[in-house]
């Protein structure tokens, strides 16, 4: 039923407002054909491989504990206090975790979520709120293309990652402690052949598998 969203948190704003934005967006913009569905996002973010347990090596358990401590520490930091070394360590963590890239459309030089972005973020929010991902902590990583200088792109990627986090915590049953918003600027281009390609302007969602 579209009139009622079972995964939307009651934070004083009518659910009808959210769905009104969805309908507005759907009426004016077509979703890109390659945008993933809710089920595809869910499948991509499920933990891969055998569950951790008694057969894990001590090295694996130590690495997992170190990753947990880092993510939990960064969740307590303000975005502008996250260092280059912090980002380097997060990049290493997300490189071997379940993840998915989404094209979240923003206006030029803006971190405001507009009607074009709403359907994608609603699909994402519903997937992240699924019981199959209960207890997981996610990295919301913002990326830009190569246009502009390093500092400009870094700040823009951080603002956009924070905007996505705010949308998800405002409209869905997701705690701010489940979402680490972090920007990578133009340091991790998806399409290195065409640094200015639209696919480089993306938001990457990573399941850090924290329980």
ABEGO torsion letter per residue (X at the ends): XAABBAABBBAGBBAAAAAAAAAAAAAABBBBAABBBAAAAAAAABBBEBBBBAABBAAAAAAAAAAAAAAAAAAABBAAABBAAAAAAAAAAAAABBBBBBBBBBBBGBABBBAAAAAAAAAAAAAAABAAABGBBBBBBBBBBABEBAAAAAAAAAAAAAAAAAAAAAABBBBAAABBBBBAEAABBABAABAABAAABBBBBBBAGBX
